[in-house]
């Protein structure tokens, strides 16, 4: 004779243990994911700084001076806002000495998450600051 009282499913204890394990995994994974997103967004600012520095050099070759008006380099605004709205890029020019410094300042949520690496700068000599882990090799 078979027992007719067979119950299928989970007990409350099994469900609570599963939820606790998921919570522990999420608490470990979320900070790592957030750090990855911040570093990924930072590369947008770095890429644009290097690209605009190259545009400055092309402009210098044509006009024998640098410009602090980024629209003269073919960009759509001055200051220039990157494609995903994570950085605002400005230029400071000293044409007497023939130098420029480009600065990428984090804006929006990137500013609150990545304050240690804002602003990032590139000079006419290629010097990048801050020199810490902000510019990964």
N, CA, C and O atoms as a GROMACS GRO file, in nm:
protein
  548
    1UNK      N    1   0.083  -0.116   0.000
    1UNK     CA    2   0.000   0.000   0.000
    1UNK      C    3   0.089   0.125   0.000
    1UNK      O    4   0.185   0.132   0.077
    2UNK      N    5   0.058   0.221  -0.084
    2UNK     CA    6   0.139   0.342  -0.096
    2UNK      C    7   0.081   0.455  -0.012
    2UNK      O    8  -0.038   0.464   0.014
    3UNK      N    9   0.175   0.543   0.030
    3UNK     CA   10   0.134   0.658   0.111
    3UNK      C   11   0.078   0.767   0.019
    3UNK      O   12   0.149   0.812  -0.071
    4UNK      N   13  -0.043   0.808   0.040
    4UNK     CA   14  -0.107   0.909  -0.045
    4UNK      C   15  -0.075   1.052  -0.001
    4UNK      O   16  -0.123   1.146  -0.065
    5UNK      N   17   0.002   1.071   0.104
    5UNK     CA   18   0.032   1.203   0.156
    5UNK      C   19   0.169   1.252   0.111
    5UNK      O   20   0.238   1.315   0.190
    6UNK      N   21   0.210   1.227  -0.011
    6UNK     CA   22   0.338   1.275  -0.063
    6UNK      C   23   0.320   1.420  -0.107
    6UNK      O   24   0.232   1.452  -0.186
    7UNK      N   25   0.407   1.507  -0.053
    7UNK     CA   26   0.400   1.650  -0.085
    7UNK      C   27   0.519   1.688  -0.170
    7UNK      O   28   0.633   1.656  -0.136
    8UNK      N   29   0.494   1.755  -0.278
    8UNK     CA   30   0.601   1.803  -0.366
    8UNK      C   31   0.620   1.952  -0.342
    8UNK      O   32   0.524   2.024  -0.315
    9UNK      N   33   0.746   1.999  -0.350
    9UNK     CA   34   0.774   2.141  -0.333
    9UNK      C   35   0.887   2.163  -0.235
    9UNK      O   36   0.959   2.070  -0.199
   10UNK      N   37   0.901   2.288  -0.192
   10UNK     CA   38   1.010   2.327  -0.103
   10UNK      C   39   0.954   2.357   0.036
   10UNK      O   40   0.840   2.401   0.050
   11UNK      N   41   1.036   2.333   0.136
   11UNK     CA   42   0.997   2.375   0.270
   11UNK      C   43   1.038   2.520   0.288
   11UNK      O   44   1.116   2.574   0.210
   12UNK      N   45   0.984   2.582   0.389
   12UNK     CA   46   1.016   2.720   0.418
   12UNK      C   47   1.164   2.736   0.451
   12UNK      O   48   1.225   2.836   0.413
   13UNK      N   49   1.222   2.643   0.519
   13UNK     CA   50   1.364   2.647   0.554
   13UNK      C   51   1.450   2.643   0.428
   13UNK      O   52   1.545   2.720   0.415
   14UNK      N   53   1.418   2.553   0.337
   14UNK     CA   54   1.494   2.545   0.211
   14UNK      C   55   1.486   2.676   0.134
   14UNK      O   56   1.586   2.722   0.078
   15UNK      N   57   1.371   2.736   0.131
   15UNK     CA   58   1.353   2.863   0.061
   15UNK      C   59   1.434   2.974   0.127
   15UNK      O   60   1.497   3.053   0.057
   16UNK      N   61   1.434   2.981   0.259
   16UNK     CA   62   1.510   3.083   0.331
   16UNK      C   63   1.661   3.065   0.313
   16UNK      O   64   1.733   3.164   0.300
   17UNK      N   65   1.709   2.943   0.311
   17UNK     CA   66   1.851   2.917   0.288
   17UNK      C   67   1.891   2.961   0.148
   17UNK      O   68   1.997   3.020   0.130
   18UNK      N   69   1.808   2.933   0.050
   18UNK     CA   70   1.835   2.975  -0.088
   18UNK      C   71   1.840   3.126  -0.100
   18UNK      O   72   1.929   3.180  -0.166
   19UNK      N   73   1.746   3.195  -0.038
   19UNK     CA   74   1.745   3.342  -0.042
   19UNK      C   75   1.868   3.398   0.028
   19UNK      O   76   1.925   3.497  -0.020
   20UNK      N   77   1.910   3.339   0.138
   20UNK     CA   78   2.030   3.385   0.209
   20UNK      C   79   2.154   3.369   0.122
   20UNK      O   80   2.239   3.458   0.119
   21UNK      N   81   2.165   3.257   0.053
   21UNK     CA   82   2.281   3.234  -0.035
   21UNK      C   83   2.281   3.336  -0.149
   21UNK      O   84   2.386   3.391  -0.181
   22UNK      N   85   2.168   3.361  -0.209
   22UNK     CA   86   2.159   3.460  -0.317
   22UNK      C   87   2.196   3.598  -0.265
   22UNK      O   88   2.265   3.674  -0.334
   23UNK      N   89   2.153   3.632  -0.144
   23UNK     CA   90   2.187   3.761  -0.085
   23UNK      C   91   2.336   3.778  -0.062
   23UNK      O   92   2.392   3.884  -0.087
   24UNK      N   93   2.399   3.672  -0.014
   24UNK     CA   94   2.545   3.677   0.009
   24UNK      C   95   2.619   3.693  -0.123
   24UNK      O   96   2.712   3.774  -0.133
   25UNK      N   97   2.581   3.617  -0.224
   25UNK     CA   98   2.646   3.628  -0.355
   25UNK      C   99   2.627   3.767  -0.415
   25UNK      O  100   2.720   3.823  -0.472
   26UNK      N  101   2.507   3.824  -0.401
   26UNK     CA  102   2.480   3.957  -0.455
   26UNK      C  103   2.561   4.063  -0.382
   26UNK      O  104   2.609   4.158  -0.445
   27UNK      N  105   2.578   4.050  -0.251
   27UNK     CA  106   2.654   4.149  -0.175
   27UNK      C  107   2.802   4.147  -0.211
   27UNK      O  108   2.871   4.247  -0.193
   28UNK      N  109   2.851   4.036  -0.259
   28UNK     CA  110   2.990   4.026  -0.303
   28UNK      C  111   3.004   4.073  -0.448
   28UNK      O  112   3.101   4.140  -0.482
   29UNK      N  113   2.910   4.038  -0.533
   29UNK     CA  114   2.921   4.067  -0.675
   29UNK      C  115   2.890   4.212  -0.710
   29UNK      O  116   2.953   4.267  -0.801
   30UNK      N  117   2.796   4.275  -0.643
   30UNK     CA  118   2.754   4.409  -0.683
   30UNK      C  119   2.865   4.513  -0.674
   30UNK      O  120   2.880   4.591  -0.769
   31UNK      N  121   2.944   4.520  -0.566
   31UNK     CA  122   3.054   4.618  -0.564
   31UNK      C  123   3.156   4.595  -0.677
   31UNK      O  124   3.208   4.692  -0.733
   32UNK      N  125   3.184   4.470  -0.709
   32UNK     CA  126   3.276   4.441  -0.818
   32UNK      C  127   3.219   4.488  -0.951
   32UNK      O  128   3.291   4.544  -1.034
   33UNK      N  129   3.091   4.467  -0.971
   33UNK     CA  130   3.026   4.511  -1.093
   33UNK      C  131   3.027   4.663  -1.103
   33UNK      O  132   3.054   4.718  -1.210
   34UNK      N  133   2.998   4.732  -0.993
   34UNK     CA  134   2.997   4.878  -0.993
   34UNK      C  135   3.136   4.933  -1.025
   34UNK      O  136   3.149   5.028  -1.102
   35UNK      N  137   3.240   4.873  -0.967
   35UNK     CA  138   3.377   4.915  -0.996
   35UNK      C  139   3.410   4.894  -1.143
   35UNK      O  140   3.476   4.978  -1.204
   36UNK      N  141   3.367   4.784  -1.199
   36UNK     CA  142   3.389   4.757  -1.341
   36UNK      C  143   3.322   4.862  -1.429
   36UNK      O  144   3.381   4.909  -1.526
   37UNK      N  145   3.200   4.899  -1.396
   37UNK     CA  146   3.127   5.000  -1.474
   37UNK      C  147   3.198   5.134  -1.466
   37UNK      O  148   3.209   5.203  -1.568
   38UNK      N  149   3.245   5.173  -1.350
   38UNK     CA  150   3.316   5.301  -1.333
   38UNK      C  151   3.442   5.302  -1.417
   38UNK      O  152   3.469   5.400  -1.487
   39UNK      N  153   3.521   5.196  -1.410
   39UNK     CA  154   3.645   5.190  -1.490
   39UNK      C  155   3.615   5.189  -1.638
   39UNK      O  156   3.688   5.249  -1.717
   40UNK      N  157   3.508   5.121  -1.678
   40UNK     CA  158   3.469   5.118  -1.819
   40UNK      C  159   3.428   5.257  -1.866
   40UNK      O  160   3.465   5.299  -1.976
   41UNK      N  161   3.352   5.328  -1.785
   41UNK     CA  162   3.312   5.464  -1.821
   41UNK      C  163   3.432   5.558  -1.826
   41UNK      O  164   3.434   5.652  -1.906
   42UNK      N  165   3.531   5.534  -1.740
   42UNK     CA  166   3.650   5.619  -1.737
   42UNK      C  167   3.726   5.612  -1.870
   42UNK      O  168   3.786   5.711  -1.913
   43UNK      N  169   3.724   5.497  -1.936
   43UNK     CA  170   3.794   5.485  -2.063
   43UNK      C  171   3.737   5.577  -2.170
   43UNK      O  172   3.808   5.617  -2.262
   44UNK      N  173   3.608   5.612  -2.156
   44UNK     CA  174   3.549   5.708  -2.250
   44UNK      C  175   3.618   5.844  -2.238
   44UNK      O  176   3.650   5.906  -2.339
   45UNK      N  177   3.639   5.889  -2.116
   45UNK     CA  178   3.708   6.016  -2.095
   45UNK      C  179   3.852   6.011  -2.144
   45UNK      O  180   3.901   6.106  -2.206
   46UNK      N  181   3.921   5.901  -2.117
   46UNK     CA  182   4.060   5.886  -2.161
   46UNK      C  183   4.069   5.886  -2.313
   46UNK      O  184   4.156   5.952  -2.371
   47UNK      N  185   3.980   5.811  -2.377
   47UNK     CA  186   3.981   5.803  -2.523
   47UNK      C  187   3.961   5.940  -2.585
   47UNK      O  188   4.031   5.977  -2.680
   48UNK      N  189   3.865   6.016  -2.532
   48UNK     CA  190   3.836   6.148  -2.588
   48UNK      C  191   3.949   6.246  -2.561
   48UNK      O  192   3.976   6.332  -2.645
   49UNK      N  193   4.014   6.237  -2.446
   49UNK     CA  194   4.129   6.324  -2.419
   49UNK      C  195   4.240   6.303  -2.522
   49UNK      O  196   4.296   6.399  -2.574
   50UNK      N  197   4.270   6.178  -2.549
   50UNK     CA  198   4.377   6.148  -2.645
   50UNK      C  199   4.336   6.190  -2.786
   50UNK      O  200   4.418   6.243  -2.861
   51UNK      N  201   4.211   6.167  -2.822
   51UNK     CA  202   4.162   6.206  -2.954
   51UNK      C  203   4.167   6.358  -2.971
   51UNK      O  204   4.209   6.408  -3.076
   52UNK      N  205   4.123   6.432  -2.870
   52UNK     CA  206   4.122   6.578  -2.880
   52UNK      C  207   4.264   6.633  -2.877
   52UNK      O  208   4.292   6.735  -2.940
   53UNK      N  209   4.355   6.568  -2.805
   53UNK     CA  210   4.496   6.610  -2.808
   53UNK      C  211   4.552   6.595  -2.949
   53UNK      O  212   4.627   6.681  -2.995
   54UNK      N  213   4.515   6.489  -3.018
   54UNK     CA  214   4.558   6.473  -3.158
   54UNK      C  215   4.498   6.581  -3.247
   54UNK      O  216   4.565   6.632  -3.336
   55UNK      N  217   4.372   6.616  -3.222
   55UNK     CA  218   4.309   6.725  -3.299
   55UNK      C  219   4.379   6.859  -3.272
   55UNK      O  220   4.394   6.940  -3.362
   56UNK      N  221   4.422   6.880  -3.148
   56UNK     CA  222   4.497   7.002  -3.115
   56UNK      C  223   4.628   7.008  -3.195
   56UNK      O  224   4.665   7.114  -3.246
   57UNK      N  225   4.696   6.896  -3.204
   57UNK     CA  226   4.822   6.893  -3.279
   57UNK      C  227   4.798   6.918  -3.428
   57UNK      O  228   4.877   6.986  -3.493
   58UNK      N  229   4.690   6.864  -3.482
   58UNK     CA  230   4.657   6.890  -3.622
   58UNK      C  231   4.624   7.038  -3.642
   58UNK      O  232   4.666   7.098  -3.741
   59UNK      N  233   4.550   7.096  -3.549
   59UNK     CA  234   4.517   7.238  -3.556
   59UNK      C  235   4.644   7.323  -3.548
   59UNK      O  236   4.658   7.422  -3.620
   60UNK      N  237   4.737   7.283  -3.462
   60UNK     CA  238   4.863   7.355  -3.449
   60UNK      C  239   4.944   7.349  -3.579
   60UNK      O  240   5.006   7.447  -3.620
   61UNK      N  241   4.943   7.234  -3.643
   61UNK     CA  242   5.016   7.219  -3.770
   61UNK      C  243   4.960   7.311  -3.877
   61UNK      O  244   5.034   7.360  -3.963
   62UNK      N  245   4.829   7.335  -3.874
   62UNK     CA  246   4.765   7.422  -3.973
   62UNK      C  247   4.776   7.570  -3.940
   62UNK      O  248   4.796   7.651  -4.030
   63UNK      N  249   4.765   7.607  -3.812
   63UNK     CA  250   4.757   7.749  -3.777
   63UNK      C  251   4.870   7.800  -3.688
   63UNK      O  252   4.872   7.918  -3.653
   64UNK      N  253   4.961   7.714  -3.650
   64UNK     CA  254   5.076   7.748  -3.566
   64UNK      C  255   5.035   7.799  -3.428
   64UNK      O  256   5.108   7.877  -3.367
   65UNK      N  257   4.919   7.755  -3.380
   65UNK     CA  258   4.874   7.786  -3.245
   65UNK      C  259   4.772   7.681  -3.204
   65UNK      O  260   4.713   7.613  -3.288
   66UNK      N  261   4.753   7.669  -3.072
   66UNK     CA  262   4.650   7.582  -3.018
   66UNK      C  263   4.523   7.663  -2.994
   66UNK      O  264   4.526   7.786  -2.999
   67UNK      N  265   4.413   7.595  -2.968
   67UNK     CA  266   4.287   7.665  -2.941
   67UNK      C  267   4.221   7.611  -2.816
   67UNK      O  268   4.227   7.492  -2.786
   68UNK      N  269   4.156   7.703  -2.743
   68UNK     CA  270   4.078   7.659  -2.627
   68UNK      C  271   3.929   7.650  -2.660
   68UNK      O  272   3.848   7.614  -2.575
   69UNK      N  273   3.894   7.684  -2.785
   69UNK     CA  274   3.757   7.672  -2.833
   69UNK      C  275   3.748   7.540  -2.909
   69UNK      O  276   3.793   7.530  -3.023
   70UNK      N  277   3.692   7.440  -2.846
   70UNK     CA  278   3.695   7.305  -2.902
   70UNK      C  279   3.613   7.291  -3.029
   70UNK      O  280   3.634   7.196  -3.105
   71UNK      N  281   3.520   7.380  -3.054
   71UNK     CA  282   3.444   7.373  -3.178
   71UNK      C  283   3.534   7.402  -3.299
   71UNK      O  284   3.502   7.361  -3.410
   72UNK      N  285   3.644   7.473  -3.278
   72UNK     CA  286   3.739   7.498  -3.387
   72UNK      C  287   3.814   7.370  -3.427
   72UNK      O  288   3.879   7.366  -3.531
   73UNK      N  289   3.805   7.269  -3.343
   73UNK     CA  290   3.868   7.140  -3.374
   73UNK      C  291   3.771   7.045  -3.443
   73UNK      O  292   3.806   6.931  -3.473
   74UNK      N  293   3.648   7.092  -3.468
   74UNK     CA  294   3.547   7.010  -3.532
   74UNK      C  295   3.453   6.941  -3.436
   74UNK      O  296   3.371   6.859  -3.477
   75UNK      N  297   3.465   6.972  -3.307
   75UNK     CA  298   3.375   6.914  -3.207
   75UNK      C  299   3.246   6.994  -3.203
   75UNK      O  300   3.243   7.110  -3.246
   76UNK      N  301   3.140   6.934  -3.151
   76UNK     CA  302   3.010   6.999  -3.156
   76UNK      C  303   2.984   7.100  -3.045
   76UNK      O  304   2.887   7.175  -3.054
   77UNK      N  305   3.068   7.106  -2.942
   77UNK     CA  306   3.047   7.202  -2.833
   77UNK      C  307   3.179   7.229  -2.762
   77UNK      O  308   3.274   7.151  -2.771
   78UNK      N  309   3.182   7.341  -2.692
   78UNK     CA  310   3.297   7.376  -2.610
   78UNK      C  311   3.244   7.433  -2.479
   78UNK      O  312   3.192   7.544  -2.481
   79UNK      N  313   3.252   7.365  -2.368
   79UNK     CA  314   3.323   7.239  -2.346
   79UNK      C  315   3.252   7.121  -2.412
   79UNK      O  316   3.130   7.121  -2.432
   80UNK      N  317   3.331   7.022  -2.445
   80UNK     CA  318   3.282   6.904  -2.515
   80UNK      C  319   3.232   6.802  -2.413
   80UNK      O  320   3.301   6.771  -2.316
   81UNK      N  321   3.112   6.751  -2.434
   81UNK     CA  322   3.054   6.646  -2.350
   81UNK      C  323   3.067   6.515  -2.426
   81UNK      O  324   3.028   6.506  -2.542
   82UNK      N  325   3.122   6.413  -2.360
   82UNK     CA  326   3.144   6.284  -2.427
   82UNK      C  327   3.011   6.219  -2.464
   82UNK      O  328   2.905   6.257  -2.414
   83UNK      N  329   3.019   6.120  -2.552
   83UNK     CA  330   2.900   6.056  -2.609
   83UNK      C  331   2.799   6.006  -2.505
   83UNK      O  332   2.679   6.024  -2.522
   84UNK      N  333   2.847   5.945  -2.400
   84UNK     CA  334   2.758   5.889  -2.299
   84UNK      C  335   2.736   5.981  -2.180
   84UNK      O  336   2.686   5.938  -2.076
   85UNK      N  337   2.774   6.108  -2.194
   85UNK     CA  338   2.753   6.212  -2.091
   85UNK      C  339   2.821   6.180  -1.958
   85UNK      O  340   2.766   6.208  -1.852
   86UNK      N  341   2.941   6.120  -1.965
   86UNK     CA  342   3.014   6.090  -1.842
   86UNK      C  343   3.122   6.194  -1.813
   86UNK      O  344   3.163   6.209  -1.698
   87UNK      N  345   3.169   6.267  -1.915
   87UNK     CA  346   3.278   6.362  -1.895
   87UNK      C  347   3.256   6.490  -1.974
   87UNK      O  348   3.199   6.490  -2.083
   88UNK      N  349   3.302   6.600  -1.915
   88UNK     CA  350   3.305   6.730  -1.981
   88UNK      C  351   3.452   6.764  -2.004
   88UNK      O  352   3.532   6.762  -1.909
   89UNK      N  353   3.489   6.794  -2.128
   89UNK     CA  354   3.630   6.817  -2.161
   89UNK      C  355   3.650   6.964  -2.198
   89UNK      O  356   3.579   7.019  -2.281
   90UNK      N  357   3.750   7.024  -2.135
   90UNK     CA  358   3.786   7.162  -2.160
   90UNK      C  359   3.934   7.172  -2.195
   90UNK      O  360   4.012   7.080  -2.170
   91UNK      N  361   3.970   7.285  -2.254
   91UNK     CA  362   4.110   7.308  -2.292
   91UNK      C  363   4.158   7.439  -2.231
   91UNK      O  364   4.086   7.539  -2.229
   92UNK      N  365   4.282   7.437  -2.181
   92UNK     CA  366   4.351   7.557  -2.136
   92UNK      C  367   4.475   7.569  -2.223
   92UNK      O  368   4.557   7.478  -2.230
   93UNK      N  369   4.488   7.686  -2.290
   93UNK     CA  370   4.594   7.704  -2.389
   93UNK      C  371   4.684   7.819  -2.348
   93UNK      O  372   4.636   7.923  -2.302
   94UNK      N  373   4.814   7.800  -2.367
   94UNK     CA  374   4.913   7.907  -2.350
   94UNK      C  375   4.991   7.915  -2.480
   94UNK      O  376   5.092   7.846  -2.498
   95UNK      N  377   4.945   8.001  -2.572
   95UNK     CA  378   5.010   8.010  -2.703
   95UNK      C  379   5.142   8.085  -2.698
   95UNK      O  380   5.221   8.075  -2.792
   96UNK      N  381   5.169   8.159  -2.591
   96UNK     CA  382   5.300   8.224  -2.576
   96UNK      C  383   5.408   8.117  -2.562
   96UNK      O  384   5.514   8.126  -2.623
   97UNK      N  385   5.379   8.017  -2.481
   97UNK     CA  386   5.474   7.907  -2.460
   97UNK      C  387   5.446   7.787  -2.549
   97UNK      O  388   5.523   7.691  -2.550
   98UNK      N  389   5.336   7.790  -2.623
   98UNK     CA  390   5.301   7.680  -2.712
   98UNK      C  391   5.261   7.554  -2.639
   98UNK      O  392   5.308   7.446  -2.673
   99UNK      N  393   5.174   7.566  -2.538
   99UNK     CA  394   5.131   7.450  -2.461
   99UNK      C  395   4.979   7.446  -2.449
   99UNK      O  396   4.911   7.548  -2.465
  100UNK      N  397   4.928   7.328  -2.420
  100UNK     CA  398   4.787   7.313  -2.387
  100UNK      C  399   4.770   7.204  -2.283
  100UNK      O  400   4.854   7.115  -2.270
  101UNK      N  401   4.661   7.213  -2.211
  101UNK     CA  402   4.621   7.110  -2.116
  101UNK      C  403   4.473   7.081  -2.138
  101UNK      O  404   4.390   7.172  -2.131
  102UNK      N  405   4.441   6.958  -2.163
  102UNK     CA  406   4.301   6.915  -2.176
  102UNK      C  407   4.260   6.848  -2.046
  102UNK      O  408   4.335   6.768  -1.990
  103UNK      N  409   4.140   6.880  -1.998
  103UNK     CA  410   4.089   6.823  -1.874
  103UNK      C  411   3.955   6.756  -1.898
  103UNK      O  412   3.866   6.814  -1.960
  104UNK      N  413   3.940   6.636  -1.848
  104UNK     CA  414   3.812   6.563  -1.853
  104UNK      C  415   3.761   6.554  -1.710
  104UNK      O  416   3.820   6.486  -1.625
  105UNK      N  417   3.651   6.622  -1.684
  105UNK     CA  418   3.591   6.623  -1.552
  105UNK      C  419   3.466   6.535  -1.554
  105UNK      O  420   3.379   6.552  -1.638
  106UNK      N  421   3.460   6.442  -1.461
  106UNK     CA  422   3.344   6.352  -1.454
  106UNK      C  423   3.219   6.431  -1.420
  106UNK      O  424   3.222   6.523  -1.338
  107UNK      N  425   3.108   6.394  -1.483
  107UNK     CA  426   2.980   6.458  -1.455
  107UNK      C  427   2.874   6.350  -1.429
  107UNK      O  428   2.894   6.234  -1.462
  108UNK      N  429   2.765   6.389  -1.370
  108UNK     CA  430   2.656   6.295  -1.343
  108UNK      C  431   2.695   6.190  -1.242
  108UNK      O  432   2.769   6.219  -1.147
  109UNK      N  433   2.646   6.070  -1.261
  109UNK     CA  434   2.675   5.961  -1.167
  109UNK      C  435   2.823   5.923  -1.168
  109UNK      O  436   2.875   5.873  -1.068
  110UNK      N  437   2.891   5.946  -1.280
  110UNK     CA  438   3.034   5.915  -1.286
  110UNK      C  439   3.111   6.003  -1.187
  110UNK      O  440   3.209   5.958  -1.128
  111UNK      N  441   3.067   6.126  -1.168
  111UNK     CA  442   3.135   6.216  -1.075
  111UNK      C  443   3.125   6.166  -0.931
  111UNK      O  444   3.222   6.175  -0.855
  112UNK      N  445   3.010   6.114  -0.894
  112UNK     CA  446   2.994   6.066  -0.757
  112UNK      C  447   3.063   5.931  -0.735
  112UNK      O  448   3.102   5.900  -0.622
  113UNK      N  449   3.078   5.853  -0.838
  113UNK     CA  450   3.139   5.720  -0.824
  113UNK      C  451   3.289   5.721  -0.846
  113UNK      O  452   3.359   5.632  -0.796
  114UNK      N  453   3.342   5.819  -0.919
  114UNK     CA  454   3.483   5.817  -0.958
  114UNK      C  455   3.553   5.948  -0.925
  114UNK      O  456   3.630   6.000  -1.006
  115UNK      N  457   3.526   6.003  -0.808
  115UNK     CA  458   3.583   6.131  -0.769
  115UNK      C  459   3.734   6.132  -0.760
  115UNK      O  460   3.796   6.236  -0.781
  116UNK      N  461   3.795   6.018  -0.728
  116UNK     CA  462   3.941   6.012  -0.714
  116UNK      C  463   4.013   6.032  -0.847
  116UNK      O  464   4.129   6.072  -0.848
  117UNK      N  465   3.947   6.005  -0.958
  117UNK     CA  466   4.012   6.015  -1.089
  117UNK      C  467   3.955   6.131  -1.171
  117UNK      O  468   3.962   6.129  -1.294
  118UNK      N  469   3.900   6.230  -1.106
  118UNK     CA  470   3.846   6.344  -1.178
  118UNK      C  471   3.902   6.471  -1.118
  118UNK      O  472   3.895   6.489  -0.996
  119UNK      N  473   3.956   6.560  -1.198
  119UNK     CA  474   3.967   6.551  -1.343
  119UNK      C  475   4.090   6.473  -1.386
  119UNK      O  476   4.189   6.462  -1.314
  120UNK      N  477   4.082   6.419  -1.507
  120UNK     CA  478   4.197   6.359  -1.573
  120UNK      C  479   4.247   6.461  -1.673
  120UNK      O  480   4.168   6.532  -1.735
  121UNK      N  481   4.378   6.471  -1.689
  121UNK     CA  482   4.434   6.569  -1.782
  121UNK      C  483   4.538   6.507  -1.874
  121UNK      O  484   4.601   6.406  -1.842
  122UNK      N  485   4.553   6.571  -1.990
  122UNK     CA  486   4.659   6.538  -2.085
  122UNK      C  487   4.717   6.671  -2.131
  122UNK      O  488   4.644   6.765  -2.161
  123UNK      N  489   4.850   6.677  -2.137
  123UNK     CA  490   4.916   6.799  -2.183
  123UNK      C  491   4.970   6.781  -2.325
  123UNK      O  492   4.963   6.672  -2.382
  124UNK      N  493   5.023   6.888  -2.380
  124UNK     CA  494   5.080   6.884  -2.514
  124UNK      C  495   5.200   6.789  -2.523
  124UNK      O  496   5.233   6.742  -2.631
  125UNK      N  497   5.264   6.762  -2.411
  125UNK     CA  498   5.379   6.670  -2.411
  125UNK      C  499   5.335   6.525  -2.389
  125UNK      O  500   5.418   6.435  -2.390
  126UNK      N  501   5.205   6.502  -2.370
  126UNK     CA  502   5.154   6.368  -2.348
  126UNK      C  503   5.150   6.327  -2.202
  126UNK      O  504   5.118   6.212  -2.171
  127UNK      N  505   5.180   6.419  -2.113
  127UNK     CA  506   5.178   6.389  -1.969
  127UNK      C  507   5.033   6.371  -1.925
  127UNK      O  508   4.947   6.454  -1.953
  128UNK      N  509   5.007   6.259  -1.855
  128UNK     CA  510   4.872   6.226  -1.810
  128UNK      C  511   4.866   6.228  -1.658
  128UNK      O  512   4.952   6.171  -1.591
  129UNK      N  513   4.765   6.295  -1.605
  129UNK     CA  514   4.745   6.298  -1.460
  129UNK      C  515   4.599   6.270  -1.430
  129UNK      O  516   4.514   6.295  -1.517
  130UNK      N  517   4.565   6.220  -1.315
  130UNK     CA  518   4.656   6.168  -1.212
  130UNK      C  519   4.724   6.040  -1.260
  130UNK      O  520   4.669   5.965  -1.340
  131UNK      N  521   4.843   6.019  -1.211
  131UNK     CA  522   4.925   5.908  -1.262
  131UNK      C  523   4.900   5.778  -1.188
  131UNK      O  524   4.968   5.679  -1.213
  132UNK      N  525   4.805   5.775  -1.097
  132UNK     CA  526   4.776   5.653  -1.022
  132UNK      C  527   4.708   5.551  -1.112
  132UNK      O  528   4.733   5.548  -1.233
  133UNK      N  529   4.626   5.469  -1.056
  133UNK     CA  530   4.558   5.365  -1.134
  133UNK      C  531   4.449   5.421  -1.225
  133UNK      O  532   4.381   5.345  -1.294
  134UNK      N  533   4.433   5.552  -1.226
  134UNK     CA  534   4.332   5.612  -1.313
  134UNK      C  535   4.363   5.588  -1.461
  134UNK      O  536   4.271   5.567  -1.540
  135UNK      N  537   4.488   5.590  -1.496
  135UNK     CA  538   4.531   5.561  -1.634
  135UNK      C  539   4.592   5.422  -1.634
  135UNK      O  540   4.712   5.406  -1.615
  136UNK      N  541   4.509   5.320  -1.654
  136UNK     CA  542   4.557   5.184  -1.652
  136UNK      C  543   4.640   5.155  -1.776
  136UNK      O  544   4.611   5.205  -1.885
  137UNK      N  545   4.741   5.077  -1.757
  137UNK     CA  546   4.830   5.045  -1.868
  137UNK      C  547   4.785   4.922  -1.940
  137UNK      O  548   4.848   4.880  -2.036
   0.00000   0.00000   0.00000
